[in-house]
Amino acid sequence: MKKNLLIYMLLLTFFPVLAQNSQGWENLFNNYDLDGWMQKGGKAKYTVVDGVIIGETVPDSPNSFLCTVKEYSDFILELELFIDTSMNSGIQIRSLSIPEYRNGVVHGYQVEIDPSKRGWSGGIYDEQARGWLYTMESNTGAKPALKNGQWNKYRVEAIGNSIKTWVNDIPTADIIDDAVGSGFIALQVHSIKASEKPWTLGTQVKWKNIHILTKNLAKNRKKETKEIVQLNFIPNTISDYEKKNGWKLLFDGNSTKGWRGAYKEIFPEKGWEVKDGELVVLTSAGAESANGGDIVSFEEFSDFELVADFKITEGANSGIKYYVTEKENNQGSAIGPEYQILDDKNHPDAKLGRDGNRTMSSLYDLITAKNKRVNPTGEWNKARIISKNNHVEHWLNGMKVLEYERGSTEFRELVAASKYKVWPGFGEAEKGRILLQDHGNKVSFRSLKIREL
């Protein structure tokens, strides 16, 4: 009887693995040792105990990565993990370590493991490259998906240019991107300093049941039970999700179609160019609208959501304005609420105004942007402006940096104390055009998209 019971228990133990293998799943971890894996980066300790990979922090070590020897392109990855609440970790996918890129530093997509109150587990980070691609501020309902003090199940589907993640079967992130198509998978132990609090030294993250599927992916894709926000990082394109949700391009990547000069009927003959999929305002003397001048969209918008990639040069100044009516016939830039684009470190305007309200992503001269993450000069940043029922939000690189109510008492008081006080009803037009500002400095734009709300 005991013998039969033992056989029965063994069948229960191994049947799920057999079922997985029959569907084409490959185990990346053999439960005994680290065969098929290699360590890169730092000196964190990786060991195997009772069928579990344990990664342990060590002081003054850079980020450590336990990497698969084999590289993968399209796949579905599943694993379980358990993390100490005082540390941070991640799962690298399609990642690389090549001598010609920053002396071999590990870089590529990382699926976040974040046990902190921030709750960004399942978000997507571009390690040692572009930074955050999908923060959980784009999907706040999934922030509690990771459960501290217990094993958590992660799932990643990387198929073509689509990358989707789940934590405990809750959809967490969804991006379209084609930066890297193939690379290794890695288990991260984050760097810590010797000066860190004592309980962060020697803390652990554990992984088990790591398996991957590389065939019949379409058939095994997870069925969508809840649609979440998708972010598209392929320049000047509209994904199927975006089409379905009413998005359209304001710049097609090839022409100036849909734009004209502010206070003009045609596009400026100088001061702007379309090159390599970018709409570029060219360097002149640094004055406001003194060269080609501002450009505005032909279309007017009331309630809308706008996104745009922008890249500044050193010391540059520009902006994205909205609800622009051109009624004021201003001698300089056309008038409207402005999402400020500025090199805060090198442009003097950052120190003017009040309390930093002329810095990057602020509502220019009115409200200071807070909690912002700015990518360095020469790298792309992503702006997002939402205006619905007079409630307006500014976002930068996946983080909301300010919000306000058009026409409110507070808004009108801010206007009365600003340079805009001379224009009655500033910022309260029912509808208006989108404007890109010429401030005499080279600034590039791409992936300008809008949808009406």
Backbone torsions as a table, in degrees:
resi	resn	phi	psi	omega
1	MET	NA	-44.7	179.6
2	LYS	-64.0	-36.8	179.9
3	LYS	-64.3	-44.0	178.7
4	ASN	-63.4	-39.0	178.2
5	LEU	-63.2	-40.2	179.4
6	LEU	-63.6	-44.2	178.6
7	ILE	-61.2	-41.7	179.3
8	TYR	-61.1	-43.6	-179.9
9	MET	-65.4	-39.1	178.2
10	LEU	-63.9	-39.8	177.5
11	LEU	-63.0	-40.6	177.3
12	LEU	-62.7	-36.0	-178.3
13	THR	-69.2	-43.1	-171.7
14	PHE	-96.0	-14.2	-176.9
15	PHE	-59.6	-42.9	178.6
16	PRO	-60.1	-38.2	179.9
17	VAL	-66.4	-42.4	178.7
18	LEU	-62.9	-40.7	179.2
19	ALA	-63.4	-41.5	178.6
20	GLN	-62.5	-47.6	-177.7
21	ASN	-63.1	-34.0	179.1
22	SER	-66.3	-22.9	177.7
23	GLN	-90.7	-1.5	178.2
24	GLY	102.0	6.8	178.2
25	TRP	-70.1	143.7	177.6
26	GLU	-117.5	128.8	176.7
27	ASN	-77.8	123.9	177.8
28	LEU	-84.9	-15.3	-177.8
29	PHE	-130.4	125.6	-174.1
30	ASN	-86.9	4.5	177.5
31	ASN	75.8	-1.2	-175.6
32	TYR	-119.3	-43.5	-177.1
33	ASP	-149.6	-173.2	-175.7
34	LEU	-101.4	31.8	174.8
35	ASP	-61.3	130.2	-177.4
36	GLY	91.9	1.5	179.4
37	TRP	-124.8	154.5	174.5
38	MET	-144.8	148.2	-176.9
39	GLN	-94.7	138.5	176.7
40	LYS	-132.8	157.9	177.1
41	GLY	85.2	-117.1	-173.2
42	GLY	-84.3	-165.2	-172.6
43	LYS	-115.7	25.0	175.8
44	ALA	-56.9	154.5	-178.3
45	LYS	-91.4	126.4	174.7
46	TYR	-116.4	123.6	179.4
47	THR	-135.4	166.8	176.3
48	VAL	-119.1	125.4	179.0
49	VAL	-136.6	119.4	175.5
50	ASP	51.5	47.2	176.1
51	GLY	75.8	18.9	-178.7
52	VAL	-128.9	133.4	171.1
53	ILE	-85.2	126.7	-179.9
54	ILE	-114.6	123.8	173.8
55	GLY	-106.3	128.8	-174.2
56	GLU	-125.3	133.0	-178.4
57	THR	-68.9	147.5	171.3
58	VAL	-131.3	147.1	-175.6
59	PRO	-70.8	150.7	173.5
60	ASP	55.7	37.9	175.0
61	SER	-116.8	140.4	173.8
62	PRO	-67.5	175.3	177.9
63	ASN	-52.0	136.0	179.9
64	SER	-110.5	147.3	-177.6
65	PHE	-139.2	125.6	170.9
66	LEU	-94.9	110.5	-166.9
67	CYS	-110.3	143.8	171.4
68	THR	-67.8	140.3	175.5
69	VAL	-65.6	-36.7	-178.9
70	LYS	-84.0	148.3	175.7
71	GLU	-103.1	152.7	-176.8
72	TYR	-133.2	146.2	177.8
73	SER	-108.5	-81.3	177.7
74	ASP	-95.4	133.2	-175.9
75	PHE	-167.1	166.4	165.0
76	ILE	-120.5	123.8	-177.1
77	LEU	-114.5	134.9	173.4
78	GLU	-131.5	144.0	175.6
79	LEU	-160.5	168.2	174.1
80	GLU	-118.5	147.9	-178.8
81	LEU	-145.5	156.5	178.8
82	PHE	-139.1	125.2	-173.4
83	ILE	-127.8	141.6	172.7
84	ASP	-66.8	138.3	-174.1
85	THR	-70.7	-10.7	-178.3
86	SER	-95.1	6.8	-178.5
87	MET	-127.4	179.5	-179.0
88	ASN	-134.5	148.3	-178.7
89	SER	-152.8	-173.8	179.4
90	GLY	-170.4	166.8	176.9
91	ILE	-117.7	115.4	177.8
92	GLN	-80.9	138.2	172.8
93	ILE	-133.1	151.0	-178.9
94	ARG	45.2	45.9	-175.6
95	SER	-104.0	160.6	-174.2
96	LEU	-135.5	158.2	170.3
97	SER	-145.2	98.2	-174.8
98	ILE	-127.4	142.1	-174.7
99	PRO	-56.4	-35.9	-174.8
100	GLU	-75.3	-9.4	176.6
101	TYR	-110.6	101.8	174.6
102	ARG	48.8	47.0	174.8
103	ASN	58.3	34.4	172.3
104	GLY	88.3	12.0	179.8
105	VAL	-60.5	141.4	176.6
106	VAL	-67.8	128.1	-179.7
107	HIS	-144.9	154.2	178.8
108	GLY	140.2	-172.8	-177.0
109	TYR	-63.6	135.7	174.9
110	GLN	-128.0	129.8	173.7
111	VAL	-92.0	119.8	-168.7
112	GLU	-72.0	141.2	169.2
113	ILE	-120.1	107.6	-170.0
114	ASP	-133.3	96.3	-179.2
115	PRO	-82.1	2.5	-177.8
116	SER	-77.0	175.2	178.6
117	LYS	-64.6	-20.7	178.3
118	ARG	-58.8	-40.0	172.5
119	GLY	70.2	44.5	-179.1
120	TRP	-99.1	19.6	178.8
121	SER	-59.6	134.6	-177.1
122	GLY	91.4	-11.4	174.8
123	GLY	-68.0	165.9	-176.5
124	ILE	-118.7	125.1	-178.1
125	TYR	-119.4	143.0	175.8
126	ASP	-98.7	93.2	-174.6
127	GLU	-59.3	127.9	176.3
128	GLN	56.9	29.4	178.9
129	ALA	-143.8	-106.0	-172.3
130	ARG	-86.1	-8.8	-178.0
131	GLY	82.7	-148.6	-173.6
132	TRP	-68.1	128.0	173.4
133	LEU	-101.8	-40.2	-178.5
134	TYR	-140.1	99.6	173.7
135	THR	-84.8	160.5	-179.9
136	MET	-78.4	4.2	170.2
137	GLU	-69.5	-17.0	175.5
138	SER	-85.7	-8.5	-178.3
139	ASN	-150.5	63.1	-171.3
140	THR	-62.9	-26.3	-179.7
141	GLY	-64.3	-19.9	-179.0
142	ALA	-96.5	3.6	-179.4
143	LYS	-57.7	-37.2	-179.1
144	PRO	-81.1	9.1	-173.6
145	ALA	-59.4	-42.1	178.5
146	LEU	-74.4	132.0	179.1
147	LYS	-107.4	117.5	178.7
148	ASN	-72.1	147.1	177.0
149	GLY	80.5	13.7	178.1
150	GLN	-153.2	168.5	176.8
151	TRP	-72.4	139.6	-179.9
152	ASN	-123.0	142.9	-180.0
153	LYS	-100.4	126.4	175.3
154	TYR	-109.4	144.2	173.5
155	ARG	-135.5	134.3	178.4
156	VAL	-129.0	127.0	173.3
157	GLU	-112.1	111.3	177.0
158	ALA	-115.2	98.4	-174.2
159	ILE	-131.5	113.4	-175.6
160	GLY	62.3	-131.5	179.8
161	ASN	-93.5	11.1	-180.0
162	SER	-103.1	130.1	173.9
163	ILE	-128.0	122.0	179.2
164	LYS	-127.7	147.6	-179.5
165	THR	-130.3	153.0	174.7
166	TRP	-136.2	144.8	171.4
167	VAL	-124.6	118.8	-176.8
168	ASN	52.3	43.2	176.9
169	ASP	68.4	9.9	175.1
170	ILE	-97.9	123.3	178.9
171	PRO	-63.6	128.7	-174.4
172	THR	-115.5	-41.9	-177.9
173	ALA	-142.3	153.7	-178.3
174	ASP	-152.5	110.8	178.5
175	ILE	-128.8	155.5	169.1
176	ILE	-114.9	121.5	-175.7
177	ASP	-159.7	146.5	-179.0
178	ASP	-129.1	25.5	-176.5
179	ALA	-65.9	-43.8	-178.9
180	VAL	-135.5	129.2	-176.0
181	GLY	-101.9	-12.0	-176.4
182	SER	-157.5	150.1	178.1
183	GLY	172.2	-176.1	-178.5
184	PHE	-85.6	167.1	172.8
185	ILE	-104.6	140.8	-176.6
186	ALA	-144.7	151.5	178.5
187	LEU	-107.9	119.1	-172.2
188	GLN	-94.6	139.6	162.1
189	VAL	-115.6	119.3	-172.8
190	HIS	-70.2	151.0	178.1
191	SER	-68.1	149.2	171.9
192	ILE	-140.3	157.8	177.7
193	LYS	-101.4	154.3	179.3
194	ALA	-61.3	-23.0	-179.6
195	SER	-82.1	-1.9	179.3
196	GLU	-62.2	162.4	177.3
197	LYS	-59.2	144.3	-172.2
198	PRO	-52.4	-35.3	-174.0
199	TRP	-76.4	-6.3	174.8
200	THR	-88.8	-10.9	178.5
201	LEU	-83.2	126.9	179.1
202	GLY	74.2	16.3	176.5
203	THR	-78.1	163.7	-167.6
204	GLN	-129.6	151.2	165.2
205	VAL	-127.2	138.6	-173.7
206	LYS	-122.9	146.3	178.8
207	TRP	-132.9	146.5	174.4
208	LYS	-154.2	171.6	177.8
209	ASN	49.0	53.2	-177.9
210	ILE	-92.6	114.3	179.7
211	HIS	-143.2	158.2	-171.9
212	ILE	-138.2	147.1	176.8
213	LEU	-120.6	128.5	-178.4
214	THR	-121.1	-0.6	179.7
215	LYS	-126.2	158.3	177.7
216	ASN	52.7	42.0	-173.9
217	LEU	-69.5	-39.4	-178.8
218	ALA	-59.1	-40.3	-178.7
219	LYS	-69.9	-28.8	-175.0
220	ASN	-100.9	5.2	175.8
221	ARG	-60.5	144.6	-179.9
222	LYS	-71.5	131.9	178.4
223	LYS	-71.4	134.1	-177.9
224	GLU	-70.5	121.5	174.5
225	THR	-103.0	-18.2	-180.0
226	LYS	-152.1	125.2	178.6
227	GLU	-80.7	129.8	176.4
228	ILE	-115.0	169.2	179.5
229	VAL	-62.6	130.1	174.7
230	GLN	-106.1	138.5	176.6
231	LEU	-113.7	130.3	-175.4
232	ASN	-107.3	119.2	-177.4
233	PHE	-107.1	8.7	175.2
234	ILE	-86.8	117.1	-170.5
235	PRO	-56.1	136.7	169.8
236	ASN	58.3	36.7	177.2
237	THR	-127.9	158.3	175.7
238	ILE	-119.8	120.9	-179.9
239	SER	-79.9	168.9	177.2
240	ASP	-59.5	-40.4	177.3
241	TYR	-59.4	-45.4	-178.2
242	GLU	-65.1	-41.1	177.1
243	LYS	-60.1	-45.7	-179.1
244	LYS	-59.8	-32.3	-175.8
245	ASN	-101.1	16.5	168.4
246	GLY	87.8	11.6	-180.0
247	TRP	-77.5	148.6	172.6
248	LYS	-145.9	155.7	179.9
249	LEU	-79.0	135.9	169.4
250	LEU	-92.9	-16.3	177.4
251	PHE	-137.9	123.5	-173.5
252	ASP	-86.0	-1.2	179.1
253	GLY	87.6	-8.1	-175.1
254	ASN	-127.8	-20.4	-173.1
255	SER	-147.4	177.1	177.7
256	THR	-98.9	17.4	-179.9
257	LYS	-55.0	132.7	178.6
258	GLY	93.7	-1.2	-178.2
259	TRP	-128.1	151.8	173.8
260	ARG	-145.9	168.4	176.2
261	GLY	-70.1	144.9	175.2
262	ALA	-62.1	135.9	-176.4
263	TYR	63.7	16.3	-179.0
264	LYS	-128.8	168.6	178.8
265	GLU	-100.6	-14.8	-177.5
266	ILE	-127.8	169.1	177.5
267	PHE	-73.3	145.2	-179.0
268	PRO	-55.6	140.7	-179.4
269	GLU	-80.1	-13.3	178.0
270	LYS	-145.1	168.2	173.1
271	GLY	88.8	-13.1	178.2
272	TRP	-134.3	151.9	173.7
273	GLU	-148.9	155.1	171.4
274	VAL	-109.0	119.9	-176.1
275	LYS	-150.2	131.5	176.5
276	ASP	53.7	39.9	177.6
277	GLY	76.1	16.4	-178.5
278	GLU	-123.5	144.1	173.2
279	LEU	-100.4	112.8	-166.6
280	VAL	-119.1	127.6	167.9
281	VAL	-89.6	129.0	-170.9
282	LEU	-89.5	159.2	179.5
283	THR	-68.6	134.8	171.0
284	SER	-135.3	-127.8	-176.1
285	ALA	-94.0	3.8	179.7
286	GLY	83.4	8.3	-179.5
287	ALA	-89.3	161.8	-177.6
288	GLU	-78.7	118.1	174.9
289	SER	52.8	38.7	-176.5
290	ALA	-103.9	-4.1	179.9
291	ASN	-113.5	-102.4	176.9
292	GLY	-73.2	-27.8	-178.2
293	GLY	88.7	169.1	178.9
294	ASP	-65.0	157.4	171.2
295	ILE	-121.1	149.3	-179.1
296	VAL	-130.2	154.7	176.4
297	SER	-72.3	145.1	173.7
298	PHE	-62.6	-40.0	-177.0
299	GLU	-79.1	149.6	172.3
300	GLU	-105.7	151.5	-176.7
301	PHE	-135.2	145.3	176.5
302	SER	-103.0	-94.7	172.5
303	ASP	-83.8	131.7	-173.3
304	PHE	-158.2	165.0	166.9
305	GLU	-128.2	126.7	-176.5
306	LEU	-122.4	136.3	171.5
307	VAL	-127.2	150.6	-180.0
308	ALA	-158.6	137.9	169.3
309	ASP	-89.7	139.5	175.7
310	PHE	-141.1	151.0	-179.4
311	LYS	-136.5	125.1	-177.5
312	ILE	-104.4	158.7	171.2
313	THR	-100.1	169.3	-176.6
314	GLU	-59.3	129.3	177.8
315	GLY	76.2	13.6	-172.4
316	ALA	-79.6	155.9	177.9
317	ASN	-138.2	133.3	174.6
318	SER	-163.1	-166.0	178.8
319	GLY	-177.3	161.8	172.6
320	ILE	-115.2	118.0	179.5
321	LYS	-106.2	156.0	-179.2
322	TYR	-141.9	163.1	-171.8
323	TYR	54.9	41.1	178.0
324	VAL	-86.4	124.4	-177.2
325	THR	-108.3	-18.9	-177.0
326	GLU	65.0	14.3	179.2
327	LYS	-73.6	-26.3	-174.5
328	GLU	-74.7	-22.5	-178.2
329	ASN	50.1	49.7	-179.8
330	ASN	-68.5	146.5	-179.5
331	GLN	-70.1	-28.7	178.1
332	GLY	-97.6	-128.6	-179.7
333	SER	-72.1	145.5	176.2
334	ALA	-62.3	156.3	-168.4
335	ILE	-97.4	137.7	175.2
336	GLY	172.3	160.9	175.7
337	PRO	-54.8	138.4	-171.7
338	GLU	-123.5	127.7	167.0
339	TYR	-82.6	106.9	-172.8
340	GLN	-71.2	135.1	172.5
341	ILE	-119.5	116.6	-170.5
342	LEU	-155.2	145.2	167.8
343	ASP	-82.6	95.8	-173.6
344	ASP	-60.5	-29.8	-175.8
345	LYS	-77.8	-31.9	-169.1
346	ASN	-119.8	-5.7	178.9
347	HIS	-103.8	131.8	-176.3
348	PRO	-62.9	-22.4	-178.1
349	ASP	-62.7	-22.8	-179.5
350	ALA	-63.2	-25.3	-178.1
351	LYS	-97.1	-0.9	179.1
352	LEU	-95.8	-174.6	-176.9
353	GLY	71.5	-150.5	-178.7
354	ARG	-127.3	126.4	172.9
355	ASP	53.4	36.5	176.0
356	GLY	78.9	21.7	-176.3
357	ASN	-81.8	12.8	171.9
358	ARG	-118.5	16.2	-179.3
359	THR	-89.4	173.8	-176.2
360	MET	-48.4	130.5	175.7
361	SER	68.0	3.8	174.8
362	SER	-70.3	161.0	167.1
363	LEU	-79.9	102.9	-164.8
364	TYR	-48.3	125.2	175.2
365	ASP	67.5	8.8	-177.4
366	LEU	-126.7	-56.3	-174.8
367	ILE	-133.1	131.2	-178.2
368	THR	-80.9	134.2	174.9
369	ALA	-73.9	136.8	180.0
370	LYS	-124.8	160.0	173.8
371	ASN	58.5	39.1	-174.3
372	LYS	-99.9	151.6	176.2
373	ARG	-120.0	109.6	-175.4
374	VAL	-105.7	125.2	174.6
375	ASN	-74.8	151.5	-173.9
376	PRO	-62.4	159.1	175.1
377	THR	-52.3	135.2	-179.1
378	GLY	92.4	-7.5	176.5
379	GLU	-112.5	157.5	-176.6
380	TRP	-77.2	139.4	170.8
381	ASN	-118.1	156.4	-179.0
382	LYS	-118.6	117.1	176.1
383	ALA	-93.8	148.5	175.5
384	ARG	-143.6	128.7	178.5
385	ILE	-125.6	126.8	177.9
386	ILE	-120.5	129.5	176.0
387	SER	-134.7	115.6	179.8
388	LYS	-144.5	126.4	-179.2
389	ASN	51.8	41.1	178.3
390	ASN	72.7	-1.5	174.0
391	HIS	-89.2	123.4	-174.3
392	VAL	-120.1	138.4	176.5
393	GLU	-127.8	140.0	169.4
394	HIS	-108.1	132.7	176.1
395	TRP	-123.3	150.1	175.4
396	LEU	-139.8	120.5	176.4
397	ASN	50.4	47.6	174.2
398	GLY	83.3	5.2	-179.8
399	MET	-122.4	131.8	173.7
400	LYS	-73.5	125.8	-174.0
401	VAL	-110.0	-16.7	174.4
402	LEU	-168.5	162.6	173.2
403	GLU	-152.3	154.3	-179.6
404	TYR	-160.5	169.7	179.4
405	GLU	-113.6	114.6	176.6
406	ARG	-62.7	135.3	176.3
407	GLY	82.5	-2.0	178.9
408	SER	-74.5	165.3	177.1
409	THR	-59.0	-43.8	-179.3
410	GLU	-62.1	-41.9	179.8
411	PHE	-64.0	-44.3	-178.0
412	ARG	-66.8	-32.1	176.4
413	GLU	-67.6	-38.8	176.7
414	LEU	-64.6	-42.9	178.7
415	VAL	-62.2	-41.1	-178.4
416	ALA	-63.6	-23.8	-180.0
417	ALA	-99.0	11.1	-174.5
418	SER	-118.6	-179.0	176.9
419	LYS	-67.1	-15.8	-175.6
420	TYR	-86.2	-0.1	-175.5
421	LYS	-62.5	-19.2	-177.5
422	VAL	-80.1	-8.3	-179.3
423	TRP	-109.9	107.5	-179.2
424	PRO	-58.0	136.9	177.2
425	GLY	68.2	25.3	-177.2
426	PHE	-55.0	133.2	173.5
427	GLY	75.1	9.0	-175.1
428	GLU	-115.9	15.7	178.5
429	ALA	-62.6	145.5	-179.9
430	GLU	-66.2	-34.3	177.0
431	LYS	-152.1	164.4	-179.5
432	GLY	-173.8	-179.4	-176.6
433	ARG	-94.9	161.8	171.8
434	ILE	-90.7	136.7	-176.7
435	LEU	-125.5	137.6	169.8
436	LEU	-110.0	129.0	-168.9
437	GLN	-92.3	136.9	169.0
438	ASP	-97.3	109.2	177.7
439	HIS	-116.9	22.7	175.1
440	GLY	80.8	7.1	179.5
441	ASN	-122.0	149.3	-178.9
442	LYS	-73.4	120.3	176.5
443	VAL	-139.1	136.6	-178.0
444	SER	-110.6	144.0	177.4
445	PHE	-126.9	149.3	172.5
446	ARG	-158.0	171.6	177.9
447	SER	49.3	44.2	174.3
448	LEU	-77.7	113.5	-176.3
449	LYS	-133.5	150.9	179.6
450	ILE	-146.7	150.8	169.5
451	ARG	-139.7	144.3	178.5
452	GLU	-85.9	138.5	-175.7
453	LEU	-104.5	NA	NA
